Amino acid sequence: MTSTVFTDIDWDKDGKQIGTLNLPHSPDDDAWGVIPFPAASIKNGKGPVVVLTGAVHGDEYEGPIVISELMRNIEAQEVTGQLILLPTFNAPALKAGRRTSPIDQLNLNRVFPGDDYGLPTQQIARYVTDHLFSKANFYIDLHAGGRSLFIQPSAHVVMAEGMPAELIQANARLAEAFGVGITVQTSNMGDYRTSAGYVTFKGIPMLAAEMGMGGWATADSVRATREATHRVLKHTGVLPNIETCPGEKTQWTRIHGTEAYVFAPMDGYFERHFALGDEIQKGQVAGLMHHLNRPNLEPEAVYFQSSGTLYAHGLIGQVRAGQNLAVLVEKVESPI
């Protein structure tokens, strides 16, 4: 079986092509329609192949903005190798302004390597896995906190036990070139169904980034994303002459196991007792869970299970049991 996705882009052809990935979709109001996913290939001879994606989650906007700029502004003669651009990887979710697809409710970043004959989100993941990641020498994935998360601007690299040393070094060099204040070593709680986890499994150097928060985009967050993306693309060699400005020396950190996360122990209303960047001690009160529908009950304290720096926290006050409330990182030595 092969993918039903079709496209007007020839991935092996030199030149600049802006087109669409089309996923056949037959909902109640359209017998023979497609779901369109904007895409581009900018190719010029031999060289590195870099896949750059945005809007894996549809409420994260800095990546799509910056990748769309590259689609408009970069010409083939500026490229060495091939730059493959997917500004709205999860196009249905972006249109809805949601983290997950409104068509099948799936999180694109939890379905890799996908399924040619699965649900639409699984199908588009599989097409990209087989036809684009299979060509890639580097993968860059631009994220933000979206509507549900406040998070410090940062690079993420997958670094897990058993990874080849050369892949660890390649990922670390990407993070250093990206040049933002924090780099987080992560295994995503051991879930490798992310796009970054999949390409790591295939031995492809990768970098993911969290460059905005709150479900909005600001001039500062877009500028920071643009500058960091230009730096890392120059580092890969695909845009050797693109103008860049110096980045920051990054602080290496890690999310050290599940104890770095604080989850809501019950449904309720959470009163935060922390802010981004706070230094946290194990056993410290993270906040109070209020039972506003039962005002006779006293609020219950929620505690941090480890020490570290407050890296990210939820935005929503009314929470359900198991919802993420906060994430800590701890400083580590650079792997380079």
Contacts in CASP RR format, 6 or more apart in sequence:
PFRMAT RR
TARGET T0000
AUTHOR 0000-0000-0000
METHOD contacts of the structure
MODEL  1
MTSTVFTDIDWDKDGKQIGTLNLPHSPDDDAWGVIPFPAASIKNGKGPVV
VLTGAVHGDEYEGPIVISELMRNIEAQEVTGQLILLPTFNAPALKAGRRT
SPIDQLNLNRVFPGDDYGLPTQQIARYVTDHLFSKANFYIDLHAGGRSLF
IQPSAHVVMAEGMPAELIQANARLAEAFGVGITVQTSNMGDYRTSAGYVT
FKGIPMLAAEMGMGGWATADSVRATREATHRVLKHTGVLPNIETCPGEKT
QWTRIHGTEAYVFAPMDGYFERHFALGDEIQKGQVAGLMHHLNRPNLEPE
AVYFQSSGTLYAHGLIGQVRAGQNLAVLVEKVESPI
1 116 0 8 1.000
1 117 0 8 1.000
2 116 0 8 1.000
3 116 0 8 1.000
3 123 0 8 1.000
3 126 0 8 1.000
3 127 0 8 1.000
3 130 0 8 1.000
3 131 0 8 1.000
4 23 0 8 1.000
4 24 0 8 1.000
4 116 0 8 1.000
4 117 0 8 1.000
4 123 0 8 1.000
5 21 0 8 1.000
5 22 0 8 1.000
5 23 0 8 1.000
5 24 0 8 1.000
5 123 0 8 1.000
5 124 0 8 1.000
5 127 0 8 1.000
6 21 0 8 1.000
6 22 0 8 1.000
7 19 0 8 1.000
7 20 0 8 1.000
7 21 0 8 1.000
7 22 0 8 1.000
7 39 0 8 1.000
8 17 0 8 1.000
8 19 0 8 1.000
8 20 0 8 1.000
9 17 0 8 1.000
9 19 0 8 1.000
9 20 0 8 1.000
9 21 0 8 1.000
9 39 0 8 1.000
9 40 0 8 1.000
9 41 0 8 1.000
10 17 0 8 1.000
10 41 0 8 1.000
11 41 0 8 1.000
11 82 0 8 1.000
11 84 0 8 1.000
11 131 0 8 1.000
11 132 0 8 1.000
11 135 0 8 1.000
13 41 0 8 1.000
13 43 0 8 1.000
14 43 0 8 1.000
14 44 0 8 1.000
14 45 0 8 1.000
14 76 0 8 1.000
15 41 0 8 1.000
15 42 0 8 1.000
15 43 0 8 1.000
15 44 0 8 1.000
15 76 0 8 1.000
16 40 0 8 1.000
16 41 0 8 1.000
16 42 0 8 1.000
16 43 0 8 1.000
16 74 0 8 1.000
16 75 0 8 1.000
16 76 0 8 1.000
17 40 0 8 1.000
17 41 0 8 1.000
17 42 0 8 1.000
18 38 0 8 1.000
18 39 0 8 1.000
18 40 0 8 1.000
18 71 0 8 1.000
19 38 0 8 1.000
19 39 0 8 1.000
19 40 0 8 1.000
20 36 0 8 1.000
20 37 0 8 1.000
20 38 0 8 1.000
20 39 0 8 1.000
21 36 0 8 1.000
21 37 0 8 1.000
21 39 0 8 1.000
21 124 0 8 1.000
21 127 0 8 1.000
22 34 0 8 1.000
22 35 0 8 1.000
22 36 0 8 1.000
22 37 0 8 1.000
23 34 0 8 1.000
23 35 0 8 1.000
23 37 0 8 1.000
23 120 0 8 1.000
23 123 0 8 1.000
23 124 0 8 1.000
23 127 0 8 1.000
24 32 0 8 1.000
24 33 0 8 1.000
24 34 0 8 1.000
25 33 0 8 1.000
25 34 0 8 1.000
25 35 0 8 1.000
25 103 0 8 1.000
25 120 0 8 1.000
26 32 0 8 1.000
26 33 0 8 1.000
27 103 0 8 1.000
35 91 0 8 1.000
35 92 0 8 1.000
35 103 0 8 1.000
35 120 0 8 1.000
35 124 0 8 1.000
36 91 0 8 1.000
37 86 0 8 1.000
37 88 0 8 1.000
37 89 0 8 1.000
37 91 0 8 1.000
37 124 0 8 1.000
38 71 0 8 1.000
38 86 0 8 1.000
38 87 0 8 1.000
38 88 0 8 1.000
38 91 0 8 1.000
39 84 0 8 1.000
39 85 0 8 1.000
39 86 0 8 1.000
40 71 0 8 1.000
40 83 0 8 1.000
40 84 0 8 1.000
40 85 0 8 1.000
41 82 0 8 1.000
41 83 0 8 1.000
41 84 0 8 1.000
41 85 0 8 1.000
42 74 0 8 1.000
42 75 0 8 1.000
42 76 0 8 1.000
42 78 0 8 1.000
42 79 0 8 1.000
42 82 0 8 1.000
42 83 0 8 1.000
42 85 0 8 1.000
43 76 0 8 1.000
43 79 0 8 1.000
43 81 0 8 1.000
43 82 0 8 1.000
43 83 0 8 1.000
44 76 0 8 1.000
44 77 0 8 1.000
44 78 0 8 1.000
44 79 0 8 1.000
44 80 0 8 1.000
44 81 0 8 1.000
44 82 0 8 1.000
45 80 0 8 1.000
45 81 0 8 1.000
45 82 0 8 1.000
46 80 0 8 1.000
46 81 0 8 1.000
47 80 0 8 1.000
47 81 0 8 1.000
47 82 0 8 1.000
47 137 0 8 1.000
47 237 0 8 1.000
47 238 0 8 1.000
48 80 0 8 1.000
48 81 0 8 1.000
48 82 0 8 1.000
48 137 0 8 1.000
48 138 0 8 1.000
48 236 0 8 1.000
48 237 0 8 1.000
48 238 0 8 1.000
49 81 0 8 1.000
49 82 0 8 1.000
49 84 0 8 1.000
49 135 0 8 1.000
49 136 0 8 1.000
49 137 0 8 1.000
49 138 0 8 1.000
49 238 0 8 1.000
50 82 0 8 1.000
50 83 0 8 1.000
50 84 0 8 1.000
50 136 0 8 1.000
50 137 0 8 1.000
50 138 0 8 1.000
50 139 0 8 1.000
50 140 0 8 1.000
50 233 0 8 1.000
50 236 0 8 1.000
50 238 0 8 1.000
51 84 0 8 1.000
51 86 0 8 1.000
51 128 0 8 1.000
51 132 0 8 1.000
51 133 0 8 1.000
51 135 0 8 1.000
51 136 0 8 1.000
51 138 0 8 1.000
51 139 0 8 1.000
51 140 0 8 1.000
52 67 0 8 1.000
52 70 0 8 1.000
52 83 0 8 1.000
52 84 0 8 1.000
52 85 0 8 1.000
52 86 0 8 1.000
52 140 0 8 1.000
52 141 0 8 1.000
52 142 0 8 1.000
52 229 0 8 1.000
52 233 0 8 1.000
53 67 0 8 1.000
53 86 0 8 1.000
53 87 0 8 1.000
53 89 0 8 1.000
53 139 0 8 1.000
53 140 0 8 1.000
53 141 0 8 1.000
53 142 0 8 1.000
53 195 0 8 1.000
54 60 0 8 1.000
54 63 0 8 1.000
54 64 0 8 1.000
54 67 0 8 1.000
54 86 0 8 1.000
54 87 0 8 1.000
54 88 0 8 1.000
54 89 0 8 1.000
54 141 0 8 1.000
54 142 0 8 1.000
54 143 0 8 1.000
55 61 0 8 1.000
55 63 0 8 1.000
55 64 0 8 1.000
55 87 0 8 1.000
55 88 0 8 1.000
55 89 0 8 1.000
55 90 0 8 1.000
55 91 0 8 1.000
55 93 0 8 1.000
55 94 0 8 1.000
56 89 0 8 1.000
56 90 0 8 1.000
56 108 0 8 1.000
56 109 0 8 1.000
56 141 0 8 1.000
56 143 0 8 1.000
56 195 0 8 1.000
57 90 0 8 1.000
57 93 0 8 1.000
57 99 0 8 1.000
57 100 0 8 1.000
57 107 0 8 1.000
57 108 0 8 1.000
57 109 0 8 1.000
57 143 0 8 1.000
57 146 0 8 1.000
58 88 0 8 1.000
58 90 0 8 1.000
58 93 0 8 1.000
58 94 0 8 1.000
58 96 0 8 1.000
58 97 0 8 1.000
58 98 0 8 1.000
58 99 0 8 1.000
59 93 0 8 1.000
59 97 0 8 1.000
59 98 0 8 1.000
59 99 0 8 1.000
59 145 0 8 1.000
59 146 0 8 1.000
59 147 0 8 1.000
59 148 0 8 1.000
59 215 0 8 1.000
60 142 0 8 1.000
60 143 0 8 1.000
60 144 0 8 1.000
60 145 0 8 1.000
60 146 0 8 1.000
60 212 0 8 1.000
60 215 0 8 1.000
61 144 0 8 1.000
61 215 0 8 1.000
61 216 0 8 1.000
61 217 0 8 1.000
62 142 0 8 1.000
62 144 0 8 1.000
62 211 0 8 1.000
62 212 0 8 1.000
62 217 0 8 1.000
62 221 0 8 1.000
62 222 0 8 1.000
62 224 0 8 1.000
62 225 0 8 1.000
63 87 0 8 1.000
63 142 0 8 1.000
63 143 0 8 1.000
63 144 0 8 1.000
63 211 0 8 1.000
63 225 0 8 1.000
63 229 0 8 1.000
64 87 0 8 1.000
64 88 0 8 1.000
64 94 0 8 1.000
65 217 0 8 1.000
65 222 0 8 1.000
65 225 0 8 1.000
66 142 0 8 1.000
66 222 0 8 1.000
66 225 0 8 1.000
66 226 0 8 1.000
66 229 0 8 1.000
67 85 0 8 1.000
67 86 0 8 1.000
67 87 0 8 1.000
67 142 0 8 1.000
67 229 0 8 1.000
68 87 0 8 1.000
69 226 0 8 1.000
70 83 0 8 1.000
70 85 0 8 1.000
70 229 0 8 1.000
71 85 0 8 1.000
71 87 0 8 1.000
74 83 0 8 1.000
74 239 0 8 1.000
78 239 0 8 1.000
78 241 0 8 1.000
78 242 0 8 1.000
79 238 0 8 1.000
79 239 0 8 1.000
80 237 0 8 1.000
80 238 0 8 1.000
80 239 0 8 1.000
80 240 0 8 1.000
81 238 0 8 1.000
82 135 0 8 1.000
82 238 0 8 1.000
83 233 0 8 1.000
83 238 0 8 1.000
83 239 0 8 1.000
84 132 0 8 1.000
84 135 0 8 1.000
84 136 0 8 1.000
86 128 0 8 1.000
86 132 0 8 1.000
88 94 0 8 1.000
89 108 0 8 1.000
89 124 0 8 1.000
89 128 0 8 1.000
90 101 0 8 1.000
90 108 0 8 1.000
90 121 0 8 1.000
90 124 0 8 1.000
92 101 0 8 1.000
92 102 0 8 1.000
92 103 0 8 1.000
92 120 0 8 1.000
93 99 0 8 1.000
93 100 0 8 1.000
93 101 0 8 1.000
93 102 0 8 1.000
93 108 0 8 1.000
96 102 0 8 1.000
97 147 0 8 1.000
99 107 0 8 1.000
99 146 0 8 1.000
99 147 0 8 1.000
99 148 0 8 1.000
100 106 0 8 1.000
100 107 0 8 1.000
100 108 0 8 1.000
101 108 0 8 1.000
101 120 0 8 1.000
101 121 0 8 1.000
103 119 0 8 1.000
103 120 0 8 1.000
103 121 0 8 1.000
104 119 0 8 1.000
104 120 0 8 1.000
104 121 0 8 1.000
106 119 0 8 1.000
106 121 0 8 1.000
106 122 0 8 1.000
107 121 0 8 1.000
108 121 0 8 1.000
108 124 0 8 1.000
108 125 0 8 1.000
108 195 0 8 1.000
109 193 0 8 1.000
109 194 0 8 1.000
109 195 0 8 1.000
110 191 0 8 1.000
110 193 0 8 1.000
110 194 0 8 1.000
111 121 0 8 1.000
111 122 0 8 1.000
111 125 0 8 1.000
111 193 0 8 1.000
112 125 0 8 1.000
112 129 0 8 1.000
112 193 0 8 1.000
112 194 0 8 1.000
112 195 0 8 1.000
112 197 0 8 1.000
112 198 0 8 1.000
113 125 0 8 1.000
113 126 0 8 1.000
113 129 0 8 1.000
113 198 0 8 1.000
114 122 0 8 1.000
114 123 0 8 1.000
114 125 0 8 1.000
114 126 0 8 1.000
114 129 0 8 1.000
115 122 0 8 1.000
115 123 0 8 1.000
115 125 0 8 1.000
115 126 0 8 1.000
116 123 0 8 1.000
116 126 0 8 1.000
116 127 0 8 1.000
117 123 0 8 1.000
125 195 0 8 1.000
128 195 0 8 1.000
129 198 0 8 1.000
133 139 0 8 1.000
133 195 0 8 1.000
133 198 0 8 1.000
133 199 0 8 1.000
133 202 0 8 1.000
133 204 0 8 1.000
136 199 0 8 1.000
136 204 0 8 1.000
137 204 0 8 1.000
137 205 0 8 1.000
137 236 0 8 1.000
138 174 0 8 1.000
138 204 0 8 1.000
138 205 0 8 1.000
138 206 0 8 1.000
138 236 0 8 1.000
138 238 0 8 1.000
139 195 0 8 1.000
139 196 0 8 1.000
139 199 0 8 1.000
139 204 0 8 1.000
139 205 0 8 1.000
139 206 0 8 1.000
139 207 0 8 1.000
140 174 0 8 1.000
140 206 0 8 1.000
140 207 0 8 1.000
140 208 0 8 1.000
140 209 0 8 1.000
140 229 0 8 1.000
140 232 0 8 1.000
140 233 0 8 1.000
141 195 0 8 1.000
141 196 0 8 1.000
141 206 0 8 1.000
141 207 0 8 1.000
141 208 0 8 1.000
141 209 0 8 1.000
142 208 0 8 1.000
142 209 0 8 1.000
142 211 0 8 1.000
142 225 0 8 1.000
142 229 0 8 1.000
143 156 0 8 1.000
143 208 0 8 1.000
143 209 0 8 1.000
143 210 0 8 1.000
143 211 0 8 1.000
144 151 0 8 1.000
144 210 0 8 1.000
144 211 0 8 1.000
144 212 0 8 1.000
144 213 0 8 1.000
144 214 0 8 1.000
144 215 0 8 1.000
144 217 0 8 1.000
144 221 0 8 1.000
145 151 0 8 1.000
145 210 0 8 1.000
145 212 0 8 1.000
145 213 0 8 1.000
145 214 0 8 1.000
145 215 0 8 1.000
145 312 0 8 1.000
146 212 0 8 1.000
146 213 0 8 1.000
146 214 0 8 1.000
146 215 0 8 1.000
147 214 0 8 1.000
147 215 0 8 1.000
147 315 0 8 1.000
148 214 0 8 1.000
148 314 0 8 1.000
148 315 0 8 1.000
148 316 0 8 1.000
149 213 0 8 1.000
149 214 0 8 1.000
149 312 0 8 1.000
149 313 0 8 1.000
149 314 0 8 1.000
149 315 0 8 1.000
150 213 0 8 1.000
150 214 0 8 1.000
150 276 0 8 1.000
150 312 0 8 1.000
150 313 0 8 1.000
150 314 0 8 1.000
150 315 0 8 1.000
151 210 0 8 1.000
151 212 0 8 1.000
151 213 0 8 1.000
151 276 0 8 1.000
151 311 0 8 1.000
151 312 0 8 1.000
152 182 0 8 1.000
152 210 0 8 1.000
152 276 0 8 1.000
152 277 0 8 1.000
152 311 0 8 1.000
152 312 0 8 1.000
153 180 0 8 1.000
153 181 0 8 1.000
153 182 0 8 1.000
153 209 0 8 1.000
153 210 0 8 1.000
153 211 0 8 1.000
153 212 0 8 1.000
153 221 0 8 1.000
153 224 0 8 1.000
154 180 0 8 1.000
154 181 0 8 1.000
154 182 0 8 1.000
154 183 0 8 1.000
154 184 0 8 1.000
154 209 0 8 1.000
154 210 0 8 1.000
154 311 0 8 1.000
155 174 0 8 1.000
155 175 0 8 1.000
155 178 0 8 1.000
155 179 0 8 1.000
155 180 0 8 1.000
155 182 0 8 1.000
155 183 0 8 1.000
155 184 0 8 1.000
155 207 0 8 1.000
155 208 0 8 1.000
155 209 0 8 1.000
155 228 0 8 1.000
155 250 0 8 1.000
156 183 0 8 1.000
156 184 0 8 1.000
156 186 0 8 1.000
156 196 0 8 1.000
156 207 0 8 1.000
156 208 0 8 1.000
156 209 0 8 1.000
156 210 0 8 1.000
157 171 0 8 1.000
157 172 0 8 1.000
157 174 0 8 1.000
157 175 0 8 1.000
157 183 0 8 1.000
157 184 0 8 1.000
157 185 0 8 1.000
157 186 0 8 1.000
157 206 0 8 1.000
157 207 0 8 1.000
157 208 0 8 1.000
158 171 0 8 1.000
158 185 0 8 1.000
158 186 0 8 1.000
158 187 0 8 1.000
158 188 0 8 1.000
158 196 0 8 1.000
158 197 0 8 1.000
158 200 0 8 1.000
158 206 0 8 1.000
159 168 0 8 1.000
159 171 0 8 1.000
159 185 0 8 1.000
159 186 0 8 1.000
159 187 0 8 1.000
159 254 0 8 1.000
159 335 0 8 1.000
160 187 0 8 1.000
160 190 0 8 1.000
160 200 0 8 1.000
163 200 0 8 1.000
164 203 0 8 1.000
167 200 0 8 1.000
167 203 0 8 1.000
167 205 0 8 1.000
168 335 0 8 1.000
169 335 0 8 1.000
169 336 0 8 1.000
170 205 0 8 1.000
171 200 0 8 1.000
171 205 0 8 1.000
171 206 0 8 1.000
171 207 0 8 1.000
172 334 0 8 1.000
172 335 0 8 1.000
172 336 0 8 1.000
173 235 0 8 1.000
173 336 0 8 1.000
174 205 0 8 1.000
174 206 0 8 1.000
174 207 0 8 1.000
174 232 0 8 1.000
174 235 0 8 1.000
174 236 0 8 1.000
175 183 0 8 1.000
175 207 0 8 1.000
175 250 0 8 1.000
176 183 0 8 1.000
176 250 0 8 1.000
176 334 0 8 1.000
176 336 0 8 1.000
177 231 0 8 1.000
177 232 0 8 1.000
177 234 0 8 1.000
177 235 0 8 1.000
178 207 0 8 1.000
178 209 0 8 1.000
178 228 0 8 1.000
178 231 0 8 1.000
178 232 0 8 1.000
178 250 0 8 1.000
179 228 0 8 1.000
179 231 0 8 1.000
179 247 0 8 1.000
179 248 0 8 1.000
179 249 0 8 1.000
179 250 0 8 1.000
180 209 0 8 1.000
180 211 0 8 1.000
180 224 0 8 1.000
180 228 0 8 1.000
180 247 0 8 1.000
180 248 0 8 1.000
180 250 0 8 1.000
181 248 0 8 1.000
181 249 0 8 1.000
181 250 0 8 1.000
181 251 0 8 1.000
182 250 0 8 1.000
182 251 0 8 1.000
182 253 0 8 1.000
182 311 0 8 1.000
182 329 0 8 1.000
183 250 0 8 1.000
183 251 0 8 1.000
183 252 0 8 1.000
183 253 0 8 1.000
184 253 0 8 1.000
184 254 0 8 1.000
184 255 0 8 1.000
184 311 0 8 1.000
184 329 0 8 1.000
185 252 0 8 1.000
185 253 0 8 1.000
185 254 0 8 1.000
185 255 0 8 1.000
185 332 0 8 1.000
185 335 0 8 1.000
186 254 0 8 1.000
186 255 0 8 1.000
188 194 0 8 1.000
188 196 0 8 1.000
188 197 0 8 1.000
189 257 0 8 1.000
189 258 0 8 1.000
189 261 0 8 1.000
192 198 0 8 1.000
192 200 0 8 1.000
192 201 0 8 1.000
194 208 0 8 1.000
196 206 0 8 1.000
196 208 0 8 1.000
197 206 0 8 1.000
199 206 0 8 1.000
200 206 0 8 1.000
207 232 0 8 1.000
209 225 0 8 1.000
209 228 0 8 1.000
210 312 0 8 1.000
211 221 0 8 1.000
211 224 0 8 1.000
211 225 0 8 1.000
211 228 0 8 1.000
212 221 0 8 1.000
212 225 0 8 1.000
213 221 0 8 1.000
214 315 0 8 1.000
227 244 0 8 1.000
227 245 0 8 1.000
227 247 0 8 1.000
228 247 0 8 1.000
230 239 0 8 1.000
230 242 0 8 1.000
230 243 0 8 1.000
230 244 0 8 1.000
231 244 0 8 1.000
231 245 0 8 1.000
231 247 0 8 1.000
233 239 0 8 1.000
233 242 0 8 1.000
234 240 0 8 1.000
234 241 0 8 1.000
234 242 0 8 1.000
234 244 0 8 1.000
251 331 0 8 1.000
252 331 0 8 1.000
252 332 0 8 1.000
252 333 0 8 1.000
252 334 0 8 1.000
252 335 0 8 1.000
253 309 0 8 1.000
253 311 0 8 1.000
253 329 0 8 1.000
253 330 0 8 1.000
253 331 0 8 1.000
253 332 0 8 1.000
254 329 0 8 1.000
254 330 0 8 1.000
254 332 0 8 1.000
255 261 0 8 1.000
255 311 0 8 1.000
255 327 0 8 1.000
255 328 0 8 1.000
255 329 0 8 1.000
256 306 0 8 1.000
256 329 0 8 1.000
256 330 0 8 1.000
259 305 0 8 1.000
259 306 0 8 1.000
260 305 0 8 1.000
260 306 0 8 1.000
260 308 0 8 1.000
260 327 0 8 1.000
260 328 0 8 1.000
260 329 0 8 1.000
260 330 0 8 1.000
261 324 0 8 1.000
261 326 0 8 1.000
261 327 0 8 1.000
261 328 0 8 1.000
262 286 0 8 1.000
262 302 0 8 1.000
262 304 0 8 1.000
262 305 0 8 1.000
262 324 0 8 1.000
262 325 0 8 1.000
262 326 0 8 1.000
262 327 0 8 1.000
263 322 0 8 1.000
263 323 0 8 1.000
263 324 0 8 1.000
263 325 0 8 1.000
264 270 0 8 1.000
264 289 0 8 1.000
264 302 0 8 1.000
264 319 0 8 1.000
264 320 0 8 1.000
264 321 0 8 1.000
264 322 0 8 1.000
264 323 0 8 1.000
264 324 0 8 1.000
264 325 0 8 1.000
265 289 0 8 1.000
265 300 0 8 1.000
265 302 0 8 1.000
265 321 0 8 1.000
265 322 0 8 1.000
266 289 0 8 1.000
266 300 0 8 1.000
266 321 0 8 1.000
267 319 0 8 1.000
267 320 0 8 1.000
267 321 0 8 1.000
268 289 0 8 1.000
268 290 0 8 1.000
268 291 0 8 1.000
268 292 0 8 1.000
268 318 0 8 1.000
268 319 0 8 1.000
268 320 0 8 1.000
269 289 0 8 1.000
269 290 0 8 1.000
269 291 0 8 1.000
269 292 0 8 1.000
269 317 0 8 1.000
269 318 0 8 1.000
269 319 0 8 1.000
270 287 0 8 1.000
270 288 0 8 1.000
270 289 0 8 1.000
270 290 0 8 1.000
270 302 0 8 1.000
270 317 0 8 1.000
270 318 0 8 1.000
270 319 0 8 1.000
270 325 0 8 1.000
271 287 0 8 1.000
271 288 0 8 1.000
271 289 0 8 1.000
271 290 0 8 1.000
271 299 0 8 1.000
272 286 0 8 1.000
272 287 0 8 1.000
272 313 0 8 1.000
272 325 0 8 1.000
272 326 0 8 1.000
273 285 0 8 1.000
273 286 0 8 1.000
273 287 0 8 1.000
273 288 0 8 1.000
274 280 0 8 1.000
274 286 0 8 1.000
274 287 0 8 1.000
274 310 0 8 1.000
274 313 0 8 1.000
274 326 0 8 1.000
275 310 0 8 1.000
276 310 0 8 1.000
276 311 0 8 1.000
276 312 0 8 1.000
276 313 0 8 1.000
277 309 0 8 1.000
277 310 0 8 1.000
277 311 0 8 1.000
278 309 0 8 1.000
278 310 0 8 1.000
279 308 0 8 1.000
279 309 0 8 1.000
279 310 0 8 1.000
280 304 0 8 1.000
280 307 0 8 1.000
280 308 0 8 1.000
280 309 0 8 1.000
280 310 0 8 1.000
280 328 0 8 1.000
281 304 0 8 1.000
281 307 0 8 1.000
282 304 0 8 1.000
282 305 0 8 1.000
282 306 0 8 1.000
282 307 0 8 1.000
283 303 0 8 1.000
283 304 0 8 1.000
283 305 0 8 1.000
284 303 0 8 1.000
284 304 0 8 1.000
285 301 0 8 1.000
285 302 0 8 1.000
285 303 0 8 1.000
285 304 0 8 1.000
286 302 0 8 1.000
286 303 0 8 1.000
286 304 0 8 1.000
286 325 0 8 1.000
286 326 0 8 1.000
287 301 0 8 1.000
287 302 0 8 1.000
288 299 0 8 1.000
288 300 0 8 1.000
288 301 0 8 1.000
288 302 0 8 1.000
289 299 0 8 1.000
289 300 0 8 1.000
289 301 0 8 1.000
289 302 0 8 1.000
290 299 0 8 1.000
291 297 0 8 1.000
291 299 0 8 1.000
302 325 0 8 1.000
304 326 0 8 1.000
304 328 0 8 1.000
306 328 0 8 1.000
306 330 0 8 1.000
307 328 0 8 1.000
307 330 0 8 1.000
308 328 0 8 1.000
308 329 0 8 1.000
308 330 0 8 1.000
309 328 0 8 1.000
309 329 0 8 1.000
309 330 0 8 1.000
309 331 0 8 1.000
310 326 0 8 1.000
310 327 0 8 1.000
310 328 0 8 1.000
311 327 0 8 1.000
311 328 0 8 1.000
311 329 0 8 1.000
312 326 0 8 1.000
312 327 0 8 1.000
313 325 0 8 1.000
313 326 0 8 1.000
313 327 0 8 1.000
314 323 0 8 1.000
314 324 0 8 1.000
314 325 0 8 1.000
314 326 0 8 1.000
316 323 0 8 1.000
319 325 0 8 1.000
END
